[in-house]
């Protein structure tokens, strides 16, 4: 089912200032940066920064569709159904009992 936390995305007000802080002050290794997104490796977990984004925790699953089906049968409330993303992942978003949202993600092999 769920293997590990794959990615945690934080919303930031200024991407350039945030990248400078995480890279040059905290000393994290930047592994990618685009106009609206930056990623750092923190011990095998991606810490991402996104302007005007929202806090998101991506949970790596073997198969999003199977995990979605299993969790749905157990009463988990999903915000979205499984769908392919432009960046190559397949995702489905759900909420825990306190309304915290998580995103299941898997990648084609």
C-alpha positions in Angstrom: 0.0 0.0 0.0 1.8 3.1 1.2 5.6 2.9 1.0 6.8 6.3 2.3 6.3 10.0 2.3 7.4 11.0 -1.2 7.1 14.7 -1.1 6.0 17.5 1.2 5.0 20.8 -0.6 5.0 24.1 1.3 3.4 27.3 0.0 5.8 30.2 -0.1 5.2 33.9 -0.8 8.4 34.5 -2.7 10.1 31.5 -4.4 13.5 33.1 -5.0 13.8 34.2 -1.4 12.6 30.8 -0.2 15.0 28.9 -2.4 17.9 31.1 -1.2 16.9 30.3 2.4 16.6 26.6 2.0 19.6 26.2 -0.2 22.1 28.8 1.3 21.0 29.1 4.9 19.8 25.6 5.7 22.2 24.0 3.3 19.7 21.7 1.6 20.5 20.2 -1.8 18.3 21.6 -4.5 17.4 18.9 -7.0 15.2 20.9 -9.3 13.7 24.3 -10.0 11.2 25.7 -12.4 9.5 29.0 -12.6 6.9 28.0 -10.1 8.3 25.1 -8.1 11.6 24.1 -6.5 12.6 20.7 -4.9 15.1 19.8 -2.3 16.3 16.4 -1.1 16.0 15.9 2.6 17.2 12.4 3.4 15.3 10.8 0.5 12.1 12.9 0.9 11.4 15.7 -1.5 10.7 19.1 0.2 9.0 21.3 -2.4 8.2 25.0 -2.5 5.4 26.4 -4.5 4.2 30.1 -4.6 0.5 30.5 -4.0 0.4 26.7 -3.4 -1.0 24.8 -0.5 0.5 22.5 2.1 0.5 18.9 0.6 1.9 15.6 1.7 2.3 13.0 -1.0 2.3 9.4 0.1 4.0 7.0 -2.3 1.9 4.0 -3.1 2.6 0.9 -5.1 -0.6 1.4 -7.1 -2.9 4.5 -6.6 -5.9 2.7 -8.1 -5.6 -0.3 -5.9 -4.9 1.7 -2.8 -7.8 4.1 -3.6 -10.2 1.1 -4.0 -9.0 -0.5 -0.7 -9.2 2.7 1.3 -12.6 3.7 -0.2 -14.0 0.3 0.8 -12.8 1.0 4.4 -14.6 4.4 4.4 -11.9 6.8 3.6 -13.3 10.1 2.2 -11.6 11.0 -1.1 -11.4 14.6 -2.4 -10.4 13.4 -5.9 -10.5 10.1 -7.8 -7.3 8.7 -9.3 -6.1 10.7 -12.2 -3.0 11.0 -14.4 -0.9 14.1 -13.9 1.1 16.0 -16.5 4.3 15.5 -14.6 4.1 11.7 -14.8 2.4 10.7 -11.6 -1.0 9.3 -10.9 -2.7 10.7 -7.8 -5.8 10.6 -5.6 -6.4 13.0 -2.7 -8.1 12.0 0.5 -8.8 13.4 4.0 -8.1 11.9 7.4 -10.6 12.1 10.3 -9.5 15.6 11.2 -9.7 17.0 7.6 -5.9 16.8 6.9 -5.5 16.1 3.2 -3.0 13.7 1.7 -2.2 12.8 -1.9 -1.6 9.2 -2.9 1.0 9.1 -5.7 2.4 6.3 -7.9 4.5 6.3 -11.0 4.4 4.1 -14.1 7.2 1.6 -14.1 
